[in-house]
């Protein structure tokens, strides 16, 4: 990830585009609804897209035709839900293909399916699951970023394994090889991305508290106690 231009067989590239299209269209609708219903979150929405663009543009060479890098989609999925990130992530991938030659147009559907669809949904599921278990918010943010990152690369490995099965062990053998090579660079990157996500979210608490509250990610409530102080309480939406 990103899979380079022309690296997938045409039929498979088309199939991944068809698979990703409904999610992207639904995501575009979700973005329009988000801006219409909560206009105060427009800057935060743009920041989520920019965050994904910058992180996913930092690439390290990996398997031939691919690269390893952070994805940045987990944080946006927590803030705006996965459908929004399906659209934002695809826009990011399109601009990277056109401006940075990072990824490609023929492989846009495959890259979008892994980074903009599977990654955000897995990351959001990790966030929701941990919040339901009353885990600390920092743990939930870390897990969302970490899982979104690894889920993207697992999906990319499947895509490459299907496109280039091993001559003797077939798709499964090829999948093991791709996962093994990716793991060397991607697991450390996923850990770093998770820690960065925690730091960014803590910063957002102070500069975008009202917006987070309107997104139902952060609310403020008075806690009763001897000092009768008010604390920021994170809730799963």
C-alpha positions as YAML, in Angstrom:
chain: A
units: angstrom
residues:
- id: 1
  name: UNK
  ca: [0.00, 0.00, 0.00]
- id: 2
  name: UNK
  ca: [-0.23, 2.08, -2.01]
- id: 3
  name: UNK
  ca: [-0.31, -0.39, -4.90]
- id: 4
  name: UNK
  ca: [1.42, 1.26, -7.83]
- id: 5
  name: UNK
  ca: [-0.15, 2.23, -11.13]
- id: 6
  name: UNK
  ca: [-0.67, -0.73, -13.45]
- id: 7
  name: UNK
  ca: [0.51, -3.26, -10.88]
- id: 8
  name: UNK
  ca: [-2.79, -5.16, -10.71]
- id: 9
  name: UNK
  ca: [-4.30, -7.12, -13.59]
- id: 10
  name: UNK
  ca: [-6.99, -4.97, -15.30]
- id: 11
  name: UNK
  ca: [-9.91, -7.23, -14.37]
- id: 12
  name: UNK
  ca: [-8.91, -7.30, -10.71]
- id: 13
  name: UNK
  ca: [-8.33, -3.55, -10.65]
- id: 14
  name: UNK
  ca: [-11.82, -3.07, -12.08]
- id: 15
  name: UNK
  ca: [-13.33, -5.50, -9.58]
- id: 16
  name: UNK
  ca: [-11.83, -3.63, -6.61]
- id: 17
  name: UNK
  ca: [-13.12, -0.35, -8.06]
- id: 18
  name: UNK
  ca: [-16.63, -1.76, -8.30]
- id: 19
  name: UNK
  ca: [-16.38, -3.10, -4.73]
- id: 20
  name: UNK
  ca: [-15.23, 0.27, -3.35]
- id: 21
  name: UNK
  ca: [-17.64, 2.49, -5.31]
- id: 22
  name: UNK
  ca: [-20.78, 2.05, -3.13]
- id: 23
  name: UNK
  ca: [-18.83, 2.89, 0.03]
- id: 24
  name: UNK
  ca: [-17.34, 6.00, -1.55]
- id: 25
  name: UNK
  ca: [-20.70, 7.23, -2.85]
- id: 26
  name: UNK
  ca: [-22.27, 6.63, 0.56]
- id: 27
  name: UNK
  ca: [-19.34, 8.43, 2.13]
- id: 28
  name: UNK
  ca: [-19.85, 11.46, -0.11]
- id: 29
  name: UNK
  ca: [-23.45, 11.62, 1.06]
- id: 30
  name: UNK
  ca: [-22.29, 11.36, 4.67]
- id: 31
  name: UNK
  ca: [-19.85, 14.25, 4.18]
- id: 32
  name: UNK
  ca: [-22.56, 16.47, 2.69]
- id: 33
  name: UNK
  ca: [-24.87, 15.63, 5.57]
- id: 34
  name: UNK
  ca: [-22.11, 16.28, 8.10]
- id: 35
  name: UNK
  ca: [-21.37, 19.73, 6.70]
- id: 36
  name: UNK
  ca: [-25.06, 20.62, 6.44]
- id: 37
  name: UNK
  ca: [-26.04, 19.47, 9.92]
- id: 38
  name: UNK
  ca: [-22.85, 20.47, 11.79]
- id: 39
  name: UNK
  ca: [-21.18, 23.32, 9.86]
- id: 40
  name: UNK
  ca: [-19.01, 24.10, 12.87]
- id: 41
  name: UNK
  ca: [-17.08, 20.89, 12.23]
- id: 42
  name: UNK
  ca: [-15.95, 21.82, 8.71]
- id: 43
  name: UNK
  ca: [-12.45, 22.83, 9.80]
- id: 44
  name: UNK
  ca: [-12.06, 19.65, 11.80]
- id: 45
  name: UNK
  ca: [-13.27, 17.66, 8.81]
- id: 46
  name: UNK
  ca: [-10.64, 19.30, 6.64]
- id: 47
  name: UNK
  ca: [-8.01, 18.66, 9.30]
- id: 48
  name: UNK
  ca: [-8.91, 14.96, 9.36]
- id: 49
  name: UNK
  ca: [-8.40, 14.78, 5.59]
- id: 50
  name: UNK
  ca: [-5.11, 16.70, 5.79]
- id: 51
  name: UNK
  ca: [-3.90, 14.45, 8.61]
- id: 52
  name: UNK
  ca: [-4.58, 11.37, 6.48]
- id: 53
  name: UNK
  ca: [-2.91, 12.96, 3.45]
- id: 54
  name: UNK
  ca: [0.28, 13.86, 5.31]
- id: 55
  name: UNK
  ca: [0.68, 10.58, 7.18]
- id: 56
  name: UNK
  ca: [-0.08, 8.34, 4.22]
- id: 57
  name: UNK
  ca: [2.35, 10.32, 2.04]
- id: 58
  name: UNK
  ca: [5.25, 9.30, 4.30]
- id: 59
  name: UNK
  ca: [6.34, 6.10, 2.63]
- id: 60
  name: UNK
  ca: [9.06, 3.52, 3.12]
- id: 61
  name: UNK
  ca: [9.97, 1.05, 0.34]
- id: 62
  name: UNK
  ca: [8.50, -2.41, 0.87]
- id: 63
  name: UNK
  ca: [7.50, -5.22, -1.49]
- id: 64
  name: UNK
  ca: [8.10, -4.44, -5.16]
- id: 65
  name: UNK
  ca: [5.34, -2.16, -6.40]
- id: 66
  name: UNK
  ca: [4.18, -1.21, -2.91]
- id: 67
  name: UNK
  ca: [5.23, 0.87, 0.07]
- id: 68
  name: UNK
  ca: [4.79, 0.95, 3.82]
- id: 69
  name: UNK
  ca: [3.52, 4.05, 5.58]
- id: 70
  name: UNK
  ca: [1.09, 5.25, 8.24]
- id: 71
  name: UNK
  ca: [-2.50, 5.69, 7.09]
- id: 72
  name: UNK
  ca: [-4.05, 8.24, 9.46]
- id: 73
  name: UNK
  ca: [-7.59, 7.01, 8.88]
- id: 74
  name: UNK
  ca: [-8.26, 5.65, 12.36]
- id: 75
  name: UNK
  ca: [-8.53, 9.07, 13.98]
- id: 76
  name: UNK
  ca: [-10.92, 10.36, 11.33]
- id: 77
  name: UNK
  ca: [-13.05, 7.25, 11.73]
- id: 78
  name: UNK
  ca: [-13.39, 7.92, 15.46]
- id: 79
  name: UNK
  ca: [-14.29, 11.57, 14.90]
- id: 80
  name: UNK
  ca: [-16.60, 11.31, 11.87]
- id: 81
  name: UNK
  ca: [-17.38, 7.56, 11.50]
- id: 82
  name: UNK
  ca: [-16.09, 5.24, 8.77]
- id: 83
  name: UNK
  ca: [-18.43, 6.31, 5.92]
- id: 84
  name: UNK
  ca: [-16.98, 9.83, 5.97]
- id: 85
  name: UNK
  ca: [-13.46, 8.44, 5.85]
- id: 86
  name: UNK
  ca: [-14.37, 6.27, 2.86]
- id: 87
  name: UNK
  ca: [-14.85, 9.46, 0.88]
- id: 88
  name: UNK
  ca: [-12.06, 11.51, 2.44]
- id: 89
  name: UNK
  ca: [-9.59, 8.65, 2.12]
- id: 90
  name: UNK
  ca: [-10.43, 8.15, -1.54]
- id: 91
  name: UNK
  ca: [-9.98, 11.87, -2.24]
- id: 92
  name: UNK
  ca: [-6.61, 11.70, -0.48]
- id: 93
  name: UNK
  ca: [-5.57, 8.70, -2.58]
- id: 94
  name: UNK
  ca: [-6.69, 10.43, -5.78]
- id: 95
  name: UNK
  ca: [-4.63, 13.55, -5.06]
- id: 96
  name: UNK
  ca: [-1.62, 11.46, -4.07]
- id: 97
  name: UNK
  ca: [-1.86, 9.52, -7.34]
- id: 98
  name: UNK
  ca: [-2.11, 12.72, -9.39]
- id: 99
  name: UNK
  ca: [0.33, 14.94, -7.51]
- id: 100
  name: UNK
  ca: [2.83, 12.54, -5.94]
- id: 101
  name: UNK
  ca: [2.65, 9.49, -8.23]
- id: 102
  name: UNK
  ca: [1.94, 7.61, -5.01]
- id: 103
  name: UNK
  ca: [-0.46, 4.81, -5.89]
- id: 104
  name: UNK
  ca: [-2.28, 5.09, -9.20]
- id: 105
  name: UNK
  ca: [-5.54, 5.68, -11.00]
- id: 106
  name: UNK
  ca: [-6.06, 2.10, -12.17]
- id: 107
  name: UNK
  ca: [-5.36, 0.86, -8.63]
- id: 108
  name: UNK
  ca: [-7.37, 3.62, -6.93]
- id: 109
  name: UNK
  ca: [-10.27, 1.27, -6.19]
- id: 110
  name: UNK
  ca: [-8.02, -1.35, -4.59]
- id: 111
  name: UNK
  ca: [-6.14, 1.24, -2.54]
- id: 112
  name: UNK
  ca: [-9.39, 2.90, -1.47]
- id: 113
  name: UNK
  ca: [-10.89, -0.42, -0.43]
- id: 114
  name: UNK
  ca: [-7.96, -1.21, 1.86]
- id: 115
  name: UNK
  ca: [-7.08, 2.22, 3.27]
- id: 116
  name: UNK
  ca: [-10.34, 4.18, 3.09]
- id: 117
  name: UNK
  ca: [-12.86, 1.42, 3.76]
- id: 118
  name: UNK
  ca: [-11.49, -1.62, 5.59]
- id: 119
  name: UNK
  ca: [-9.00, 0.35, 7.71]
- id: 120
  name: UNK
  ca: [-11.50, 2.90, 9.10]
- id: 121
  name: UNK
  ca: [-14.14, 0.26, 9.84]
- id: 122
  name: UNK
  ca: [-11.71, -1.98, 11.71]
- id: 123
  name: UNK
  ca: [-10.27, 0.99, 13.60]
- id: 124
  name: UNK
  ca: [-13.73, 2.23, 14.55]
- id: 125
  name: UNK
  ca: [-14.75, -1.25, 15.69]
- id: 126
  name: UNK
  ca: [-11.70, -1.37, 17.96]
- id: 127
  name: UNK
  ca: [-12.59, 2.07, 19.39]
- id: 128
  name: UNK
  ca: [-16.21, 1.13, 20.02]
- id: 129
  name: UNK
  ca: [-15.34, -2.21, 21.56]
- id: 130
  name: UNK
  ca: [-12.87, -0.73, 24.00]
- id: 131
  name: UNK
  ca: [-15.19, 2.13, 24.96]
- id: 132
  name: UNK
  ca: [-17.96, -0.37, 25.70]
- id: 133
  name: UNK
  ca: [-15.47, -2.10, 27.99]
- id: 134
  name: UNK
  ca: [-14.76, 1.27, 29.67]
- id: 135
  name: UNK
  ca: [-11.12, 1.21, 28.61]
- id: 136
  name: UNK
  ca: [-9.21, 4.50, 28.92]
- id: 137
  name: UNK
  ca: [-9.75, 6.85, 26.00]
- id: 138
  name: UNK
  ca: [-6.04, 6.87, 25.17]
- id: 139
  name: UNK
  ca: [-6.16, 3.10, 24.80]
- id: 140
  name: UNK
  ca: [-9.16, 3.37, 22.50]
- id: 141
  name: UNK
  ca: [-7.51, 5.98, 20.26]
- id: 142
  name: UNK
  ca: [-4.29, 3.98, 20.12]
- id: 143
  name: UNK
  ca: [-6.19, 0.81, 19.21]
- id: 144
  name: UNK
  ca: [-8.20, 2.61, 16.50]
- id: 145
  name: UNK
  ca: [-5.07, 3.94, 14.83]
- id: 146
  name: UNK
  ca: [-3.09, 0.72, 15.27]
- id: 147
  name: UNK
  ca: [-5.85, -1.57, 14.00]
- id: 148
  name: UNK
  ca: [-6.79, 0.68, 11.06]
- id: 149
  name: UNK
  ca: [-3.16, 0.68, 9.96]
- id: 150
  name: UNK
  ca: [-2.67, -3.08, 10.18]
- id: 151
  name: UNK
  ca: [-6.07, -3.86, 8.66]
- id: 152
  name: UNK
  ca: [-5.12, -1.76, 5.63]
- id: 153
  name: UNK
  ca: [-1.96, -3.74, 5.08]
- id: 154
  name: UNK
  ca: [-3.59, -7.09, 5.66]
- id: 155
  name: UNK
  ca: [-6.14, -6.18, 2.99]
- id: 156
  name: UNK
  ca: [-3.40, -5.03, 0.62]
- id: 157
  name: UNK
  ca: [-1.60, -8.32, 1.19]
- id: 158
  name: UNK
  ca: [-4.76, -10.21, 0.24]
- id: 159
  name: UNK
  ca: [-5.12, -8.10, -2.90]
- id: 160
  name: UNK
  ca: [-1.55, -8.78, -3.94]
- id: 161
  name: UNK
  ca: [-1.78, -12.47, -3.09]
- id: 162
  name: UNK
  ca: [-4.86, -12.86, -5.28]
- id: 163
  name: UNK
  ca: [-3.14, -11.00, -8.11]
- id: 164
  name: UNK
  ca: [0.16, -12.86, -7.78]
- id: 165
  name: UNK
  ca: [-0.35, -16.36, -6.33]
- id: 166
  name: UNK
  ca: [2.74, -18.38, -5.53]
- id: 167
  name: UNK
  ca: [3.68, -20.92, -8.18]
- id: 168
  name: UNK
  ca: [3.69, -23.80, -5.70]
- id: 169
  name: UNK
  ca: [1.63, -22.78, -2.67]
- id: 170
  name: UNK
  ca: [-0.95, -20.63, -4.45]
- id: 171
  name: UNK
  ca: [-2.77, -17.64, -2.95]
- id: 172
  name: UNK
  ca: [-2.28, -18.75, 0.66]
- id: 173
  name: UNK
  ca: [1.45, -19.13, 0.26]
- id: 174
  name: UNK
  ca: [1.70, -15.76, -1.45]
- id: 175
  name: UNK
  ca: [-0.38, -14.16, 1.32]
- id: 176
  name: UNK
  ca: [1.98, -15.47, 3.99]
- id: 177
  name: UNK
  ca: [4.95, -14.05, 2.10]
- id: 178
  name: UNK
  ca: [3.39, -10.61, 1.65]
- id: 179
  name: UNK
  ca: [2.26, -10.44, 5.28]
- id: 180
  name: UNK
  ca: [5.71, -11.48, 6.49]
- id: 181
  name: UNK
  ca: [7.48, -8.81, 4.46]
- id: 182
  name: UNK
  ca: [5.02, -6.08, 5.42]
- id: 183
  name: UNK
  ca: [5.23, -6.96, 9.12]
- id: 184
  name: UNK
  ca: [8.88, -5.91, 9.30]
- id: 185
  name: UNK
  ca: [8.05, -2.27, 8.61]
- id: 186
  name: UNK
  ca: [4.34, -2.05, 9.28]
- id: 187
  name: UNK
  ca: [4.04, -3.23, 12.88]
- id: 188
  name: UNK
  ca: [6.48, -0.57, 14.17]
- id: 189
  name: UNK
  ca: [4.75, 2.04, 12.00]
- id: 190
  name: UNK
  ca: [1.36, 1.04, 13.41]
- id: 191
  name: UNK
  ca: [2.65, 1.45, 16.97]
- id: 192
  name: UNK
  ca: [4.07, 4.88, 16.15]
- id: 193
  name: UNK
  ca: [0.82, 5.89, 14.45]
- id: 194
  name: UNK
  ca: [-1.18, 4.83, 17.49]
- id: 195
  name: UNK
  ca: [0.98, 6.93, 19.81]
- id: 196
  name: UNK
  ca: [0.76, 9.91, 17.45]
- id: 197
  name: UNK
  ca: [-3.02, 9.56, 17.36]
- id: 198
  name: UNK
  ca: [-3.19, 9.81, 21.15]
- id: 199
  name: UNK
  ca: [-1.09, 12.99, 21.12]
- id: 200
  name: UNK
  ca: [-3.16, 14.58, 18.36]
- id: 201
  name: UNK
  ca: [-6.43, 13.76, 20.09]
- id: 202
  name: UNK
  ca: [-5.21, 15.26, 23.35]
- id: 203
  name: UNK
  ca: [-4.34, 18.43, 21.46]
- id: 204
  name: UNK
  ca: [-7.79, 18.51, 19.88]
- id: 205
  name: UNK
  ca: [-9.33, 18.46, 23.34]
- id: 206
  name: UNK
  ca: [-7.93, 21.91, 23.98]
- id: 207
  name: UNK
  ca: [-8.36, 23.56, 20.58]
- id: 208
  name: UNK
  ca: [-11.55, 21.94, 19.30]
- id: 209
  name: UNK
  ca: [-13.50, 20.96, 22.40]
- id: 210
  name: UNK
  ca: [-16.87, 22.35, 21.20]
- id: 211
  name: UNK
  ca: [-16.52, 20.60, 17.85]
- id: 212
  name: UNK
  ca: [-15.71, 17.30, 19.52]
- id: 213
  name: UNK
  ca: [-18.73, 17.77, 21.74]
- id: 214
  name: UNK
  ca: [-20.98, 18.35, 18.72]
- id: 215
  name: UNK
  ca: [-19.60, 15.16, 17.21]
- id: 216
  name: UNK
  ca: [-20.49, 13.35, 20.45]
- id: 217
  name: UNK
  ca: [-16.91, 12.25, 20.86]
- id: 218
  name: UNK
  ca: [-16.27, 14.60, 23.76]
- id: 219
  name: UNK
  ca: [-18.83, 15.99, 26.19]
- id: 220
  name: UNK
  ca: [-18.49, 18.14, 29.28]
- id: 221
  name: UNK
  ca: [-20.37, 17.43, 32.44]
- id: 222
  name: UNK
  ca: [-20.10, 18.63, 36.00]
- id: 223
  name: UNK
  ca: [-18.76, 16.01, 38.35]
- id: 224
  name: UNK
  ca: [-19.95, 16.10, 41.91]
- id: 225
  name: UNK
  ca: [-17.24, 16.06, 44.50]
- id: 226
  name: UNK
  ca: [-15.58, 17.99, 47.23]
- id: 227
  name: UNK
  ca: [-14.03, 20.43, 44.76]
- id: 228
  name: UNK
  ca: [-17.12, 20.50, 42.47]
- id: 229
  name: UNK
  ca: [-14.91, 20.81, 39.41]
- id: 230
  name: UNK
  ca: [-15.77, 20.13, 35.78]
- id: 231
  name: UNK
  ca: [-13.83, 17.53, 33.85]
- id: 232
  name: UNK
  ca: [-13.72, 16.47, 30.23]
- id: 233
  name: UNK
  ca: [-15.31, 13.10, 29.85]
- id: 234
  name: UNK
  ca: [-14.94, 11.04, 26.70]
- id: 235
  name: UNK
  ca: [-17.85, 8.93, 25.61]
- id: 236
  name: UNK
  ca: [-18.28, 6.43, 22.83]
- id: 237
  name: UNK
  ca: [-20.79, 7.68, 20.30]
...
